[in-house]
Amino acid sequence: MAVFFLPTIQALEGTNLNGQTEILSVIASSVGKNYSIQISAYPETKINEATEFVSELRKRLPDVHMEKVYIQGQGVWNRILVGHFATFEEASLYMKEKKLFDVFPGSFVKLTSEG
C-alpha cells in the first residue's frame, strides 16, 4: 500500500475552501490507474472554451486530455489534464522539467482512473 502526503495546494475549481485545501491520499492499489497533471478546469457551461483550450494546447503538448467530473454542489466540470504517468514521481518530474507550474500556476499531479 502506498501512502502519499501532498502539500497544501490552491483550489482550482471555484471551491469555497478559502483558497487552500489539504490533500491526504491513501492509495491501496494503483493497478489500472494513472497520474496526470491537472492544469485547468472549466465548468460545463464553458465546454466550448475548454475544448478550444485543449485543441490549442495539443499543438505544444500532444498528451492533453479532458476529464468530465461531477462535483457535488458545483455541477459538472471539465478537467484539463496532461500526460498519463505510472507514478506520482514520474508526473512530478515531467511537471518540473516542462515548467508546467510556471506556465499554469496552481497545476498539480492527481490520480486518475483512466487507463
C-alpha positions, 0 to 999 in steps of 0.5 A: 500500500502506498501512502502519499502526503501532498502539500497544501495546494490552491483550489482550482475549481471555484471551491469555497475552501478559502483558497487552500485545501489539504490533500491526504491520499491513501492509495491501496492499489494503483493497478489500472490507474494513472497520474496526470497533471491537472492544469485547468478546469472549466465548468460545463457551461464553458465546454466550448472554451475548454475544448478550444483550450485543449485543441490549442494546447495539443499543438505544444503538448500532444498528451492533453486530455479532458476529464468530465467530473461531477462535483457535488454542489458545483455541477459538472466540470471539465478537467484539463489534464496532461500526460498519463504517468505510472507514478506520482514521481514520474508526473512530478518530474515531467511537471518540473522539467516542462515548467508546467507550474510556471506556465499554469500556476496552481497545476498539480499531479492527481490520480486518475482512473483512466487507463 
